[in-house]
Amino acid sequence: MVLGAAVGVSVAISMLAHVGVAGPWLVNVALAKLGLVASFGLMAGGAMSVRIGNRRKRRELAAGDGPRVG
C-alpha cells in the first residue's frame, strides 16, 4: 500500500511541477492517468493482502491453533 501511495504522490508532484516527457500534451495526460491507475492497483493489492492475512489469523485463533498464553 505504501508503494501505491508513493506512486500517487510522485504523479501528483510531477503534475503540479509541470514535469513531463517531451511530446504532445496527450502523452503526458495518458502517463499521468496510467500512473494513477497503477497507484490504485498497488494500494488495492496491498489492502487485499492485509485483509487475507488478517482473515488467516482469525481462523487460526478461532480453531485454537494459535500460541498458548499463560
N, C-alpha and C positions, 0 to 999 in steps of 0.2 A: 504494500500500500504506500509505503514511503517513496518507493521508486516512481510510482504513478503520480504522487503529489509533486515530486521533483521535476518530472517531465512537464506537468501542467504549469508549474511556476516558471520554468525556463521558457516555455512557449509564451506565457503572458509577458514576461520581461522582454523577450525579443519583439513582441508586438508593440509594447509601449516604447521601446527604443528604436523602432522602425528598422530593425535589422532583418535582412532577408537575402535571398540568393539573387544574383544578377539575372534579370529576365523580366518577363511580363508580370504585372501585379497578380494575375490569376494564379501563377505558380506559387507565389508567397501565400495567398489565401488557402490554396489547396494544402500546402505544407503545414500551415497553422491548424487547419481542420484535422489533418491526419495526426498531428501531434496531440491534439486534444482527445481524439478518439483513442489513441494509444494510451494516453494517460488514464482515461476512463477504464479501459480494458485492464490495465495493470492494477488499478485500485479495486476493481471488481474481483479480479483474480485473487488478490491478497485478502480481501474480505471473505471470499468464499473459502479459502484455505484456513483462515482463522475459525470460521464457523464449523468447518468439518472437524478441525482439531478439538474444538470445544464439545462437539457432539460425541466424539470418541471418548473424551474424558468423562462426560456424563454417563455414558453407557458403562464404562469401567467402574465408576463409583456405584451405579445402581446394581451392577452384578456382584459387587463385593470383591472385585479383583484388585482394588487399589491397595496402596500401602496401609498397613495397620498402624494406628496411632495409639499409644498408651498400652 
